[in-house]
Amino acid sequence: MAGTTGSALFAAGVTLGLALTHTLTSEQAHAQAGFEAAYTIAVARIPIGNAAMTGSIGTDEYVISMSGRTSGLARVVASGEGSMTATGAVSGGKLLPMRYTSKSTADDDTLAVTMTFKDGNVNELEASEPPPGEDRVVLTTEHRRQVFDPLSALLMPAGDGGVSEAVCRRVLPVFDGRRRYDLSLSFKRIEQVKASQGYAGPAAVCSVAFQPIAGHRRSSPLLTFLTDGRDVEMALAPIAGTRLLAPFRITATYMLGNVVMQATRFEAIAAIATPVPTRASRP
């Protein structure tokens, strides 16, 4: 995992994955917008990891998968790896999560999560026990209400404005199976970005503030790193064929050198007609 910064922004680490497997059956078919991205992770311009993301977004359903790995570098980044998958419904250009699974390992801590959602609330949850800590903030059932999983939260609805200031004007309530936190976004600028393969064009750059709510340890190095006046920003670029934007770059300042996750590939793949189940055929 990409250390303390990545762990919060991606809830189990800055690891984006390339592992999409989604099989649906029915007579009805809809066009699917396919998307693939590959990222490098570096500290002070020294490569320490990589990550990838694959997604399929249809007219009424989506699936996204992410995975990645980093090697430790002094105190800046923890060694680890992780993968996660989110599925759900698409309504009005917005994602409504239905199921989320993840497994991540950072140094000596492993987190495995399976949770389902109903009407924006966590309906069922299975998660590995956190390491002991007397200063851990108590997590209650209320903290599982009206939340996103950490993967679905990162795909921003663009609406009719496309790449604009409005993309950054939001607060993301996130629950990763162990911790409840908000990611508060605010607009910084529009800039031109270019991947080595795929997208070249405007991106909305948002400032990101991490606000812990419950489930965390007050003495956690992660919490200290992200709340100690750290400047974190995320550049969001459009996913072709959809009304959504995804992370193109994430940067966190650090006195020994910035922690940066940067897309080297960011592109749509050929849209295909993929069978999707009717409501009657869904389990």
Contacts in CASP RR format, 6 or more apart in sequence:
PFRMAT RR
TARGET T0000
AUTHOR 0000-0000-0000
METHOD contacts of the structure
MODEL  1
MAGTTGSALFAAGVTLGLALTHTLTSEQAHAQAGFEAAYTIAVARIPIGN
AAMTGSIGTDEYVISMSGRTSGLARVVASGEGSMTATGAVSGGKLLPMRY
TSKSTADDDTLAVTMTFKDGNVNELEASEPPPGEDRVVLTTEHRRQVFDP
LSALLMPAGDGGVSEAVCRRVLPVFDGRRRYDLSLSFKRIEQVKASQGYA
GPAAVCSVAFQPIAGHRRSSPLLTFLTDGRDVEMALAPIAGTRLLAPFRI
TATYMLGNVVMQATRFEAIAAIATPVPTRASRP
1 7 0 8 1.000
1 12 0 8 1.000
1 13 0 8 1.000
1 14 0 8 1.000
1 15 0 8 1.000
1 70 0 8 1.000
1 77 0 8 1.000
1 78 0 8 1.000
1 79 0 8 1.000
1 80 0 8 1.000
1 81 0 8 1.000
1 82 0 8 1.000
1 104 0 8 1.000
1 105 0 8 1.000
1 106 0 8 1.000
2 10 0 8 1.000
2 13 0 8 1.000
2 14 0 8 1.000
2 15 0 8 1.000
2 41 0 8 1.000
2 48 0 8 1.000
2 49 0 8 1.000
2 51 0 8 1.000
2 70 0 8 1.000
2 77 0 8 1.000
2 259 0 8 1.000
2 261 0 8 1.000
3 13 0 8 1.000
3 14 0 8 1.000
3 70 0 8 1.000
3 72 0 8 1.000
3 76 0 8 1.000
3 77 0 8 1.000
3 78 0 8 1.000
3 106 0 8 1.000
3 222 0 8 1.000
3 259 0 8 1.000
4 77 0 8 1.000
4 78 0 8 1.000
4 221 0 8 1.000
4 222 0 8 1.000
4 225 0 8 1.000
4 226 0 8 1.000
5 14 0 8 1.000
5 225 0 8 1.000
5 226 0 8 1.000
5 230 0 8 1.000
5 232 0 8 1.000
5 250 0 8 1.000
5 252 0 8 1.000
5 259 0 8 1.000
6 13 0 8 1.000
6 14 0 8 1.000
6 250 0 8 1.000
6 252 0 8 1.000
6 259 0 8 1.000
6 261 0 8 1.000
7 13 0 8 1.000
7 14 0 8 1.000
7 78 0 8 1.000
7 106 0 8 1.000
7 222 0 8 1.000
8 181 0 8 1.000
8 210 0 8 1.000
8 222 0 8 1.000
8 226 0 8 1.000
9 183 0 8 1.000
9 208 0 8 1.000
9 210 0 8 1.000
9 232 0 8 1.000
9 234 0 8 1.000
9 250 0 8 1.000
10 16 0 8 1.000
10 66 0 8 1.000
10 84 0 8 1.000
10 150 0 8 1.000
10 151 0 8 1.000
10 154 0 8 1.000
11 84 0 8 1.000
11 102 0 8 1.000
11 149 0 8 1.000
11 150 0 8 1.000
11 151 0 8 1.000
11 174 0 8 1.000
11 176 0 8 1.000
11 179 0 8 1.000
12 82 0 8 1.000
12 84 0 8 1.000
12 102 0 8 1.000
12 104 0 8 1.000
12 106 0 8 1.000
12 111 0 8 1.000
12 150 0 8 1.000
12 176 0 8 1.000
13 82 0 8 1.000
13 104 0 8 1.000
13 106 0 8 1.000
14 41 0 8 1.000
14 51 0 8 1.000
14 70 0 8 1.000
14 250 0 8 1.000
14 261 0 8 1.000
15 51 0 8 1.000
15 66 0 8 1.000
15 67 0 8 1.000
15 68 0 8 1.000
15 69 0 8 1.000
15 70 0 8 1.000
15 81 0 8 1.000
15 82 0 8 1.000
15 83 0 8 1.000
15 84 0 8 1.000
15 104 0 8 1.000
16 37 0 8 1.000
16 39 0 8 1.000
16 51 0 8 1.000
16 52 0 8 1.000
16 53 0 8 1.000
16 66 0 8 1.000
16 67 0 8 1.000
16 68 0 8 1.000
16 247 0 8 1.000
16 261 0 8 1.000
17 51 0 8 1.000
17 52 0 8 1.000
17 53 0 8 1.000
17 54 0 8 1.000
17 65 0 8 1.000
17 66 0 8 1.000
17 67 0 8 1.000
17 68 0 8 1.000
17 83 0 8 1.000
17 84 0 8 1.000
18 36 0 8 1.000
18 38 0 8 1.000
18 52 0 8 1.000
18 53 0 8 1.000
18 54 0 8 1.000
18 65 0 8 1.000
18 67 0 8 1.000
19 54 0 8 1.000
19 65 0 8 1.000
19 66 0 8 1.000
19 67 0 8 1.000
19 83 0 8 1.000
19 85 0 8 1.000
20 54 0 8 1.000
20 55 0 8 1.000
20 56 0 8 1.000
20 63 0 8 1.000
20 64 0 8 1.000
20 65 0 8 1.000
21 65 0 8 1.000
22 56 0 8 1.000
22 63 0 8 1.000
22 87 0 8 1.000
24 61 0 8 1.000
24 274 0 8 1.000
24 275 0 8 1.000
24 276 0 8 1.000
24 277 0 8 1.000
25 275 0 8 1.000
25 277 0 8 1.000
25 281 0 8 1.000
26 275 0 8 1.000
26 276 0 8 1.000
26 277 0 8 1.000
26 278 0 8 1.000
26 281 0 8 1.000
27 275 0 8 1.000
27 278 0 8 1.000
28 275 0 8 1.000
28 276 0 8 1.000
28 277 0 8 1.000
28 278 0 8 1.000
29 273 0 8 1.000
29 274 0 8 1.000
29 275 0 8 1.000
29 276 0 8 1.000
30 58 0 8 1.000
30 59 0 8 1.000
30 60 0 8 1.000
30 273 0 8 1.000
30 274 0 8 1.000
30 276 0 8 1.000
31 58 0 8 1.000
31 59 0 8 1.000
31 271 0 8 1.000
31 272 0 8 1.000
31 273 0 8 1.000
31 274 0 8 1.000
32 56 0 8 1.000
32 57 0 8 1.000
32 58 0 8 1.000
32 271 0 8 1.000
32 272 0 8 1.000
32 273 0 8 1.000
32 274 0 8 1.000
33 56 0 8 1.000
33 57 0 8 1.000
33 58 0 8 1.000
33 239 0 8 1.000
33 240 0 8 1.000
33 241 0 8 1.000
33 242 0 8 1.000
33 268 0 8 1.000
33 271 0 8 1.000
34 54 0 8 1.000
34 55 0 8 1.000
34 56 0 8 1.000
34 57 0 8 1.000
34 268 0 8 1.000
34 269 0 8 1.000
34 270 0 8 1.000
34 271 0 8 1.000
35 53 0 8 1.000
35 54 0 8 1.000
35 55 0 8 1.000
35 56 0 8 1.000
35 57 0 8 1.000
35 239 0 8 1.000
35 240 0 8 1.000
35 242 0 8 1.000
35 246 0 8 1.000
35 267 0 8 1.000
35 268 0 8 1.000
35 269 0 8 1.000
36 52 0 8 1.000
36 53 0 8 1.000
36 54 0 8 1.000
36 55 0 8 1.000
36 265 0 8 1.000
36 267 0 8 1.000
36 269 0 8 1.000
37 52 0 8 1.000
37 53 0 8 1.000
37 54 0 8 1.000
37 246 0 8 1.000
37 263 0 8 1.000
37 265 0 8 1.000
37 266 0 8 1.000
37 267 0 8 1.000
38 50 0 8 1.000
38 51 0 8 1.000
38 52 0 8 1.000
38 263 0 8 1.000
38 264 0 8 1.000
38 265 0 8 1.000
39 50 0 8 1.000
39 51 0 8 1.000
39 52 0 8 1.000
39 53 0 8 1.000
39 261 0 8 1.000
39 262 0 8 1.000
39 263 0 8 1.000
39 264 0 8 1.000
40 47 0 8 1.000
40 49 0 8 1.000
40 50 0 8 1.000
40 261 0 8 1.000
40 262 0 8 1.000
40 264 0 8 1.000
41 47 0 8 1.000
41 48 0 8 1.000
41 49 0 8 1.000
41 50 0 8 1.000
41 51 0 8 1.000
41 70 0 8 1.000
41 77 0 8 1.000
41 259 0 8 1.000
41 260 0 8 1.000
41 261 0 8 1.000
42 48 0 8 1.000
42 49 0 8 1.000
42 259 0 8 1.000
42 260 0 8 1.000
42 262 0 8 1.000
43 73 0 8 1.000
43 76 0 8 1.000
43 77 0 8 1.000
43 254 0 8 1.000
43 256 0 8 1.000
43 257 0 8 1.000
43 258 0 8 1.000
43 259 0 8 1.000
43 260 0 8 1.000
44 256 0 8 1.000
44 257 0 8 1.000
44 258 0 8 1.000
45 257 0 8 1.000
45 260 0 8 1.000
46 73 0 8 1.000
48 70 0 8 1.000
48 71 0 8 1.000
48 72 0 8 1.000
48 73 0 8 1.000
48 77 0 8 1.000
49 68 0 8 1.000
49 69 0 8 1.000
49 70 0 8 1.000
49 71 0 8 1.000
50 68 0 8 1.000
50 69 0 8 1.000
51 66 0 8 1.000
51 67 0 8 1.000
51 68 0 8 1.000
51 69 0 8 1.000
51 261 0 8 1.000
52 66 0 8 1.000
52 67 0 8 1.000
52 68 0 8 1.000
53 64 0 8 1.000
53 65 0 8 1.000
53 66 0 8 1.000
53 246 0 8 1.000
54 64 0 8 1.000
54 65 0 8 1.000
55 62 0 8 1.000
55 63 0 8 1.000
55 64 0 8 1.000
55 65 0 8 1.000
56 62 0 8 1.000
56 63 0 8 1.000
56 64 0 8 1.000
56 274 0 8 1.000
57 90 0 8 1.000
57 239 0 8 1.000
57 242 0 8 1.000
57 244 0 8 1.000
58 90 0 8 1.000
58 274 0 8 1.000
58 276 0 8 1.000
59 90 0 8 1.000
60 89 0 8 1.000
60 90 0 8 1.000
60 91 0 8 1.000
60 276 0 8 1.000
61 87 0 8 1.000
61 88 0 8 1.000
61 89 0 8 1.000
61 90 0 8 1.000
61 276 0 8 1.000
62 86 0 8 1.000
62 87 0 8 1.000
62 88 0 8 1.000
62 89 0 8 1.000
62 90 0 8 1.000
62 95 0 8 1.000
63 85 0 8 1.000
63 86 0 8 1.000
63 87 0 8 1.000
63 88 0 8 1.000
64 85 0 8 1.000
64 86 0 8 1.000
64 87 0 8 1.000
64 151 0 8 1.000
64 152 0 8 1.000
64 155 0 8 1.000
65 83 0 8 1.000
65 84 0 8 1.000
65 85 0 8 1.000
65 86 0 8 1.000
66 83 0 8 1.000
66 84 0 8 1.000
66 85 0 8 1.000
66 151 0 8 1.000
67 81 0 8 1.000
67 82 0 8 1.000
67 83 0 8 1.000
67 84 0 8 1.000
68 81 0 8 1.000
68 82 0 8 1.000
68 83 0 8 1.000
69 80 0 8 1.000
69 81 0 8 1.000
69 82 0 8 1.000
70 77 0 8 1.000
70 78 0 8 1.000
70 79 0 8 1.000
70 80 0 8 1.000
70 81 0 8 1.000
71 77 0 8 1.000
71 79 0 8 1.000
71 80 0 8 1.000
72 78 0 8 1.000
72 79 0 8 1.000
72 80 0 8 1.000
74 256 0 8 1.000
76 254 0 8 1.000
76 256 0 8 1.000
76 257 0 8 1.000
76 259 0 8 1.000
77 259 0 8 1.000
78 106 0 8 1.000
78 107 0 8 1.000
79 106 0 8 1.000
79 107 0 8 1.000
80 104 0 8 1.000
80 105 0 8 1.000
80 106 0 8 1.000
80 107 0 8 1.000
81 104 0 8 1.000
81 105 0 8 1.000
82 102 0 8 1.000
82 103 0 8 1.000
82 104 0 8 1.000
82 105 0 8 1.000
83 102 0 8 1.000
83 103 0 8 1.000
83 104 0 8 1.000
84 100 0 8 1.000
84 101 0 8 1.000
84 102 0 8 1.000
84 103 0 8 1.000
84 104 0 8 1.000
84 150 0 8 1.000
84 151 0 8 1.000
85 100 0 8 1.000
85 101 0 8 1.000
85 102 0 8 1.000
85 151 0 8 1.000
86 97 0 8 1.000
86 99 0 8 1.000
86 100 0 8 1.000
86 149 0 8 1.000
86 151 0 8 1.000
86 152 0 8 1.000
87 97 0 8 1.000
87 98 0 8 1.000
87 99 0 8 1.000
87 100 0 8 1.000
88 95 0 8 1.000
88 96 0 8 1.000
88 97 0 8 1.000
88 98 0 8 1.000
88 99 0 8 1.000
88 152 0 8 1.000
89 95 0 8 1.000
89 96 0 8 1.000
89 98 0 8 1.000
90 96 0 8 1.000
92 157 0 8 1.000
93 157 0 8 1.000
93 159 0 8 1.000
93 243 0 8 1.000
93 244 0 8 1.000
94 157 0 8 1.000
95 148 0 8 1.000
95 152 0 8 1.000
95 155 0 8 1.000
95 157 0 8 1.000
95 244 0 8 1.000
96 117 0 8 1.000
96 120 0 8 1.000
97 117 0 8 1.000
97 120 0 8 1.000
97 148 0 8 1.000
97 149 0 8 1.000
97 152 0 8 1.000
98 116 0 8 1.000
98 117 0 8 1.000
99 114 0 8 1.000
99 115 0 8 1.000
99 116 0 8 1.000
99 117 0 8 1.000
100 113 0 8 1.000
100 114 0 8 1.000
100 115 0 8 1.000
100 116 0 8 1.000
100 117 0 8 1.000
100 149 0 8 1.000
100 150 0 8 1.000
100 151 0 8 1.000
100 152 0 8 1.000
101 113 0 8 1.000
101 114 0 8 1.000
101 115 0 8 1.000
102 111 0 8 1.000
102 112 0 8 1.000
102 113 0 8 1.000
102 150 0 8 1.000
102 151 0 8 1.000
102 176 0 8 1.000
103 110 0 8 1.000
103 111 0 8 1.000
103 112 0 8 1.000
103 113 0 8 1.000
104 110 0 8 1.000
104 111 0 8 1.000
105 111 0 8 1.000
109 130 0 8 1.000
109 131 0 8 1.000
110 128 0 8 1.000
111 127 0 8 1.000
111 128 0 8 1.000
111 130 0 8 1.000
111 176 0 8 1.000
111 177 0 8 1.000
111 178 0 8 1.000
112 126 0 8 1.000
112 127 0 8 1.000
112 128 0 8 1.000
113 125 0 8 1.000
113 126 0 8 1.000
113 127 0 8 1.000
113 128 0 8 1.000
113 176 0 8 1.000
113 177 0 8 1.000
113 178 0 8 1.000
114 124 0 8 1.000
114 125 0 8 1.000
114 126 0 8 1.000
114 127 0 8 1.000
115 122 0 8 1.000
115 123 0 8 1.000
115 124 0 8 1.000
115 125 0 8 1.000
115 126 0 8 1.000
115 127 0 8 1.000
115 149 0 8 1.000
115 177 0 8 1.000
116 122 0 8 1.000
116 123 0 8 1.000
116 124 0 8 1.000
117 123 0 8 1.000
117 149 0 8 1.000
120 145 0 8 1.000
120 146 0 8 1.000
120 147 0 8 1.000
121 144 0 8 1.000
121 145 0 8 1.000
121 146 0 8 1.000
121 147 0 8 1.000
122 144 0 8 1.000
122 145 0 8 1.000
122 147 0 8 1.000
122 175 0 8 1.000
122 177 0 8 1.000
125 144 0 8 1.000
125 177 0 8 1.000
127 177 0 8 1.000
127 178 0 8 1.000
130 136 0 8 1.000
130 178 0 8 1.000
130 215 0 8 1.000
133 217 0 8 1.000
135 217 0 8 1.000
135 218 0 8 1.000
135 219 0 8 1.000
136 215 0 8 1.000
136 216 0 8 1.000
136 217 0 8 1.000
136 218 0 8 1.000
137 212 0 8 1.000
137 213 0 8 1.000
137 214 0 8 1.000
137 215 0 8 1.000
137 216 0 8 1.000
137 217 0 8 1.000
137 218 0 8 1.000
138 214 0 8 1.000
138 215 0 8 1.000
139 178 0 8 1.000
139 179 0 8 1.000
139 180 0 8 1.000
139 214 0 8 1.000
139 215 0 8 1.000
140 214 0 8 1.000
143 175 0 8 1.000
143 180 0 8 1.000
143 213 0 8 1.000
143 214 0 8 1.000
143 215 0 8 1.000
144 175 0 8 1.000
144 180 0 8 1.000
146 173 0 8 1.000
147 173 0 8 1.000
147 174 0 8 1.000
147 175 0 8 1.000
147 180 0 8 1.000
148 172 0 8 1.000
148 173 0 8 1.000
148 174 0 8 1.000
148 175 0 8 1.000
149 174 0 8 1.000
149 175 0 8 1.000
149 176 0 8 1.000
150 174 0 8 1.000
150 176 0 8 1.000
153 172 0 8 1.000
153 174 0 8 1.000
153 183 0 8 1.000
154 246 0 8 1.000
154 247 0 8 1.000
155 239 0 8 1.000
155 244 0 8 1.000
155 245 0 8 1.000
155 246 0 8 1.000
156 167 0 8 1.000
156 170 0 8 1.000
156 236 0 8 1.000
156 244 0 8 1.000
156 245 0 8 1.000
156 246 0 8 1.000
157 243 0 8 1.000
157 244 0 8 1.000
158 164 0 8 1.000
158 167 0 8 1.000
158 238 0 8 1.000
158 243 0 8 1.000
158 244 0 8 1.000
158 245 0 8 1.000
159 166 0 8 1.000
159 243 0 8 1.000
162 238 0 8 1.000
162 243 0 8 1.000
162 245 0 8 1.000
163 190 0 8 1.000
163 202 0 8 1.000
163 203 0 8 1.000
163 204 0 8 1.000
163 236 0 8 1.000
163 237 0 8 1.000
163 238 0 8 1.000
163 245 0 8 1.000
164 190 0 8 1.000
164 204 0 8 1.000
165 187 0 8 1.000
165 190 0 8 1.000
165 204 0 8 1.000
167 187 0 8 1.000
167 204 0 8 1.000
167 206 0 8 1.000
167 236 0 8 1.000
167 245 0 8 1.000
168 185 0 8 1.000
168 186 0 8 1.000
168 187 0 8 1.000
168 188 0 8 1.000
168 204 0 8 1.000
168 205 0 8 1.000
168 206 0 8 1.000
168 207 0 8 1.000
168 236 0 8 1.000
169 185 0 8 1.000
169 186 0 8 1.000
169 187 0 8 1.000
170 185 0 8 1.000
171 182 0 8 1.000
171 183 0 8 1.000
171 184 0 8 1.000
171 185 0 8 1.000
172 182 0 8 1.000
172 183 0 8 1.000
172 184 0 8 1.000
172 185 0 8 1.000
173 180 0 8 1.000
173 182 0 8 1.000
174 180 0 8 1.000
174 181 0 8 1.000
174 182 0 8 1.000
174 183 0 8 1.000
178 215 0 8 1.000
179 212 0 8 1.000
179 214 0 8 1.000
179 215 0 8 1.000
179 216 0 8 1.000
180 213 0 8 1.000
180 214 0 8 1.000
180 215 0 8 1.000
181 210 0 8 1.000
181 211 0 8 1.000
181 212 0 8 1.000
181 213 0 8 1.000
181 216 0 8 1.000
182 210 0 8 1.000
182 211 0 8 1.000
182 213 0 8 1.000
183 208 0 8 1.000
183 209 0 8 1.000
183 210 0 8 1.000
183 211 0 8 1.000
184 208 0 8 1.000
184 209 0 8 1.000
184 211 0 8 1.000
185 206 0 8 1.000
185 207 0 8 1.000
185 208 0 8 1.000
185 209 0 8 1.000
185 234 0 8 1.000
186 206 0 8 1.000
186 207 0 8 1.000
186 209 0 8 1.000
187 204 0 8 1.000
187 205 0 8 1.000
187 206 0 8 1.000
187 207 0 8 1.000
188 205 0 8 1.000
188 206 0 8 1.000
188 207 0 8 1.000
188 233 0 8 1.000
189 205 0 8 1.000
190 202 0 8 1.000
190 203 0 8 1.000
190 204 0 8 1.000
190 205 0 8 1.000
191 202 0 8 1.000
191 203 0 8 1.000
191 205 0 8 1.000
191 235 0 8 1.000
192 200 0 8 1.000
192 201 0 8 1.000
192 202 0 8 1.000
192 203 0 8 1.000
193 199 0 8 1.000
193 200 0 8 1.000
193 201 0 8 1.000
193 202 0 8 1.000
193 203 0 8 1.000
193 235 0 8 1.000
193 237 0 8 1.000
193 248 0 8 1.000
193 249 0 8 1.000
193 263 0 8 1.000
194 200 0 8 1.000
194 201 0 8 1.000
195 248 0 8 1.000
195 263 0 8 1.000
195 264 0 8 1.000
195 265 0 8 1.000
195 266 0 8 1.000
195 267 0 8 1.000
196 264 0 8 1.000
196 265 0 8 1.000
197 264 0 8 1.000
197 265 0 8 1.000
197 266 0 8 1.000
197 267 0 8 1.000
198 265 0 8 1.000
198 266 0 8 1.000
198 267 0 8 1.000
199 237 0 8 1.000
199 238 0 8 1.000
199 240 0 8 1.000
199 248 0 8 1.000
199 263 0 8 1.000
199 266 0 8 1.000
199 267 0 8 1.000
201 237 0 8 1.000
202 237 0 8 1.000
203 235 0 8 1.000
203 236 0 8 1.000
203 237 0 8 1.000
203 248 0 8 1.000
203 249 0 8 1.000
204 235 0 8 1.000
204 236 0 8 1.000
204 245 0 8 1.000
205 233 0 8 1.000
205 234 0 8 1.000
205 235 0 8 1.000
205 236 0 8 1.000
206 233 0 8 1.000
206 234 0 8 1.000
206 235 0 8 1.000
206 236 0 8 1.000
207 231 0 8 1.000
207 232 0 8 1.000
207 233 0 8 1.000
208 232 0 8 1.000
208 233 0 8 1.000
208 234 0 8 1.000
208 250 0 8 1.000
209 232 0 8 1.000
210 226 0 8 1.000
210 227 0 8 1.000
210 232 0 8 1.000
212 223 0 8 1.000
212 227 0 8 1.000
216 222 0 8 1.000
216 223 0 8 1.000
217 223 0 8 1.000
226 232 0 8 1.000
230 252 0 8 1.000
230 253 0 8 1.000
230 254 0 8 1.000
231 252 0 8 1.000
231 253 0 8 1.000
232 250 0 8 1.000
232 251 0 8 1.000
232 252 0 8 1.000
232 253 0 8 1.000
233 250 0 8 1.000
233 251 0 8 1.000
234 247 0 8 1.000
234 249 0 8 1.000
234 250 0 8 1.000
234 251 0 8 1.000
235 247 0 8 1.000
235 248 0 8 1.000
235 249 0 8 1.000
235 250 0 8 1.000
236 245 0 8 1.000
236 246 0 8 1.000
236 247 0 8 1.000
236 248 0 8 1.000
237 245 0 8 1.000
237 246 0 8 1.000
237 248 0 8 1.000
237 263 0 8 1.000
237 266 0 8 1.000
238 244 0 8 1.000
238 245 0 8 1.000
239 245 0 8 1.000
239 246 0 8 1.000
239 268 0 8 1.000
240 267 0 8 1.000
240 268 0 8 1.000
241 268 0 8 1.000
241 271 0 8 1.000
246 266 0 8 1.000
247 261 0 8 1.000
247 263 0 8 1.000
248 262 0 8 1.000
248 263 0 8 1.000
248 266 0 8 1.000
249 260 0 8 1.000
249 261 0 8 1.000
249 262 0 8 1.000
249 263 0 8 1.000
250 260 0 8 1.000
250 261 0 8 1.000
251 258 0 8 1.000
251 259 0 8 1.000
251 260 0 8 1.000
251 261 0 8 1.000
252 258 0 8 1.000
252 259 0 8 1.000
252 260 0 8 1.000
END
